[in-house]
Amino acid sequence: MILQEHPPLHLTYCLNIHPGESWAQNFAAIREKATAVKQRLATAQRFGLGLRIAHDAAVTLAGDPALREEARTFFAANDLYAFSINGFPYGRFHAGPVKENVYAPDWRTPERLAYTLQLADILAEWLPPGVDGSISTVPGSFKGWIKTDADREAMARNFAIVALHLARIERETGRELHLGLEPEPECFLETTPETLTFFRDILWPIGSAEIARQTGGTREAAGALLRRHIGVCFDTCHVALQFEDPTASLAALRDAGIRISKVQISAALRTASNAESWAALRPFAEPVYLHQVKGRGPSGARYSSVDLAPALDALPSLPPLDELRVHFHVPLFFESAGVLRSTSSTLTPEFFAALRAGACPHLEIETYTFDVLPPEVRPAEVVESIAHEYRWVLEKLQA
């Protein structure tokens, strides 16, 4: 929905919460779930869509103009508009183990590049006039997969190709699109300093050189094109997991000249590190998603684990920690369950004031874990849970 015109501010929820990899399943979720959320909110405004389109669905849509037209007609008839796509998960995202496979294929590969270009073409066709479009994606790769400078340079060149494609779309259609790399724990980009370094030392110089080579233009013009079309998807859950302050991290990225393509408003679990907390976390160690763990000790020492289950096995024998934060997206309105808390407390009035002031025009609620939440913290029904998160965000923005 459009929250304000100047500066523009759009709010949606990510449809990756609804299972489905095919376009038929994705479209059914829009027809049955997204419209129900709109009705539950009783809003007369146009309702923005944060689409999730997997690779198989993208191939189907790219090859069938009639399906794209059917969707566009449905959007218009139901006062919906598509302005963002979650292009992070390439393949299956529900109903079976995902874990680190969610990062594959990564940005070294032609498969990831081709998929993202397809998403851009689809979104450009659906995007309303005067609204820019965002696509979020893998932060390069899984950290353990990147070994060499050649790996990093290959990713930068592929991002440059995306920027050229998005620039061509803008020239030909007037639709402005941008790609947001989404830093995530245990990925190639996970912290704000790592992200700043990559953009400054790798993406901008190597990407600009690639664009200048392909266009015959200047490095300065190439750099401007790259900054316009390649930015960051700022996930507040991921930022909190690093024990970073979201307001300060957002400001650091913007001060460096990095475009904030989309802000995903989300929250992680946090708790003390002791036997009671470890027992409370055990039901969250489920087999579908990767639940990275970050800890902080009394002296500032850090602990990191790639997943929750091995962390729970290791923590009793490690030096004491003051706090644990777990990459398990919980509803924004979740406050506590026994000793478990939420990182939503890091989303301060100052953070929401920065959003209202124009830090980023695209806001997306992203709590995709509804189906794997333990029964004791799982809301009764997904549509009302999403509507409740909307109300939470709107209250914070209006405060």
Residue pairs with C-beta under 8 A, 6 or more apart in sequence:
1 10
1 11
1 12
1 43
1 45
1 46
1 47
1 48
2 8
2 9
2 10
2 45
2 46
2 48
3 9
3 10
3 11
3 363
3 394
3 397
4 356
7 357
7 358
7 361
8 131
8 361
9 355
9 356
9 361
9 363
9 397
10 48
10 83
10 84
10 131
10 361
10 362
10 363
11 48
11 363
11 364
11 365
11 390
11 393
11 394
12 48
12 49
12 50
12 83
12 84
12 362
12 363
12 364
12 365
13 37
13 50
13 364
13 365
13 366
13 386
13 389
13 390
14 50
14 52
14 86
14 264
14 364
14 365
14 366
14 368
15 26
15 29
15 30
15 33
15 34
15 49
15 50
15 51
15 52
15 86
16 52
16 86
16 89
16 93
16 366
16 368
17 367
17 368
17 370
17 382
17 386
18 25
18 26
18 29
18 33
18 52
18 382
19 25
19 93
19 94
19 95
19 371
20 26
20 28
20 29
20 94
21 54
21 56
21 57
21 91
21 92
21 93
22 54
22 56
22 57
22 60
23 53
23 56
23 57
23 60
23 61
23 67
25 57
26 51
26 52
26 53
26 54
26 57
27 71
27 74
30 49
30 51
30 71
30 74
30 80
31 74
33 382
33 383
33 386
34 47
34 49
34 80
35 47
35 78
35 80
36 383
37 47
37 383
37 386
37 387
37 390
38 47
38 78
38 79
38 80
40 383
40 384
40 387
41 387
41 390
41 391
45 79
46 79
46 80
46 81
47 78
47 79
47 80
47 81
48 80
48 81
48 82
48 83
48 84
49 75
49 80
49 81
49 82
49 83
49 84
50 83
50 84
50 85
50 86
50 364
50 365
50 366
51 82
51 84
51 85
51 86
51 123
52 85
52 86
52 89
52 93
53 61
53 85
53 87
53 119
53 122
54 89
54 90
54 91
54 92
54 93
55 90
55 91
55 111
55 115
56 91
58 115
58 118
58 119
58 122
59 118
60 67
61 67
61 68
61 71
61 118
61 122
62 118
62 121
62 122
68 122
68 125
68 126
71 126
72 125
72 126
74 80
75 81
75 82
75 126
81 126
81 128
81 131
82 123
82 126
82 127
82 133
83 123
83 127
83 128
83 131
83 132
83 133
83 134
83 362
84 123
84 133
84 134
84 135
84 136
84 262
84 362
84 364
85 119
85 122
85 123
85 133
85 134
85 135
85 136
86 135
86 136
86 364
86 366
87 115
87 116
87 119
87 135
87 136
87 137
88 102
88 136
88 137
88 138
88 182
89 98
89 102
90 102
90 104
90 105
90 111
90 112
90 115
91 101
92 98
93 102
93 368
94 288
94 371
96 288
97 287
97 288
98 288
98 289
98 290
99 288
99 289
99 290
99 307
100 142
100 290
100 306
102 138
102 289
102 290
103 138
103 141
103 142
103 145
103 187
104 142
105 111
105 112
105 115
106 112
106 138
106 140
106 141
106 142
106 145
106 155
106 188
107 113
107 137
107 138
107 140
107 141
107 154
107 155
107 158
107 159
108 141
108 151
108 154
108 155
108 158
112 137
112 138
112 158
113 158
113 161
113 162
116 135
116 137
116 162
116 179
117 162
117 165
119 135
120 135
120 162
120 165
120 166
120 169
120 177
120 179
121 169
123 133
123 135
123 177
124 133
124 169
124 173
124 175
124 177
127 133
127 175
127 177
129 174
132 175
132 176
132 177
132 178
132 361
132 362
133 175
133 176
133 177
133 178
134 177
134 178
134 179
134 180
134 233
134 261
134 262
134 362
135 177
135 178
135 179
135 180
135 261
136 179
136 180
136 182
136 233
136 261
136 262
136 264
137 179
137 180
137 181
137 182
137 233
138 181
138 182
138 187
139 181
139 182
139 183
139 184
139 187
139 188
139 189
139 190
139 195
140 146
140 152
140 155
140 181
140 187
140 188
140 189
140 198
141 151
141 155
141 187
141 188
142 186
142 187
142 188
143 186
143 187
143 188
143 190
144 186
145 151
145 188
146 152
146 188
152 198
152 202
153 202
153 206
155 188
155 202
156 202
156 203
156 206
156 207
156 210
157 206
157 207
157 210
159 179
159 181
159 203
159 207
159 226
159 230
160 206
160 207
160 208
160 210
160 211
160 214
160 222
160 226
161 210
162 179
162 229
162 230
163 179
163 207
163 211
163 225
163 226
163 228
163 229
163 230
164 211
164 214
164 215
164 225
166 177
166 178
166 179
166 229
167 225
167 228
167 229
169 175
169 177
170 176
170 177
176 228
177 229
178 228
178 229
178 230
178 231
178 259
178 261
179 229
179 230
179 231
179 261
180 231
180 232
180 233
180 234
180 259
180 260
180 261
180 262
181 189
181 195
181 230
181 231
181 232
181 233
182 232
182 233
182 235
182 238
182 264
183 189
183 190
183 191
183 192
183 194
183 195
183 232
183 235
183 238
183 239
184 190
184 235
184 238
184 292
184 327
185 238
185 241
185 242
185 292
185 294
185 304
185 327
186 290
186 292
186 304
186 306
188 194
188 198
189 195
189 198
190 238
190 242
191 242
191 244
192 239
192 242
192 244
192 249
192 252
192 253
195 232
195 253
195 258
196 252
196 253
196 256
196 258
199 256
199 258
200 256
203 226
203 230
204 223
204 226
204 227
207 222
207 226
207 230
208 219
208 222
208 223
208 226
209 219
209 222
210 222
211 217
211 222
211 225
211 226
212 218
212 219
212 221
212 222
215 221
215 222
227 257
227 258
227 259
228 259
230 259
231 258
231 259
231 260
231 261
232 253
232 258
232 259
232 260
232 261
233 261
233 262
233 263
233 264
234 246
234 249
234 250
234 253
234 260
234 262
234 263
234 264
234 360
235 263
235 264
235 266
235 366
236 246
236 263
236 264
236 265
236 266
236 267
236 343
236 346
236 347
236 351
237 264
237 266
237 267
237 268
237 327
237 329
237 343
237 366
238 266
238 327
239 246
239 249
239 346
240 246
240 267
240 268
240 270
240 325
240 343
240 346
241 268
241 292
241 294
241 325
241 326
241 327
241 343
242 294
243 294
243 296
243 302
243 325
245 346
246 346
246 347
246 348
246 351
247 348
247 350
247 351
247 354
250 260
250 263
250 351
250 354
250 359
251 354
253 260
254 260
254 359
260 359
260 360
261 360
261 362
262 360
262 362
262 363
262 364
263 355
263 359
263 360
263 362
263 363
263 364
264 364
264 365
264 366
265 332
265 347
265 363
265 364
265 365
265 366
265 393
266 329
266 332
266 365
266 366
266 367
267 329
267 330
267 331
267 332
267 334
267 342
267 343
267 344
267 347
267 367
268 325
268 326
268 327
268 328
268 329
268 330
268 342
268 343
269 281
269 284
269 325
269 326
269 328
269 330
269 340
269 341
269 342
269 343
270 323
270 324
270 325
270 326
270 340
270 341
270 342
270 343
271 277
271 280
271 281
271 323
271 324
271 326
271 339
271 340
271 341
272 322
272 323
272 324
272 339
273 295
273 315
273 320
273 321
273 322
273 323
273 324
275 316
276 338
276 339
277 324
277 339
277 340
278 312
278 315
278 316
280 337
280 338
280 339
280 340
281 308
281 312
281 324
281 326
281 340
282 312
283 374
283 376
284 291
284 308
284 326
284 328
284 374
285 291
285 307
285 308
285 309
285 312
286 372
288 372
289 328
289 369
289 372
290 306
290 307
290 327
291 307
291 308
291 326
291 327
291 328
292 304
292 305
292 306
292 307
292 308
292 326
292 327
293 303
293 304
293 305
293 307
293 308
293 311
293 324
293 325
293 326
293 327
294 302
294 303
294 304
294 324
294 325
295 302
295 303
295 304
295 315
295 321
295 322
295 323
295 324
295 325
296 302
296 303
296 321
296 322
296 323
297 303
297 319
297 320
297 321
297 322
298 320
298 322
301 319
303 315
303 318
303 321
303 324
305 311
305 314
308 326
308 328
311 324
315 321
315 324
325 343
328 369
329 366
329 367
329 368
329 369
330 342
330 367
330 369
330 373
330 377
331 367
331 379
331 385
331 388
331 389
332 342
332 344
332 365
332 367
332 389
332 392
332 393
333 388
333 389
333 391
333 392
334 342
334 344
334 377
335 341
335 342
335 344
336 342
337 376
337 377
340 377
347 396
349 396
349 399
352 396
352 397
352 399
355 363
355 397
356 397
363 393
365 386
365 389
365 390
365 393
367 385
367 386
367 389
370 378
370 379
370 382
370 385
373 379
379 385
379 388
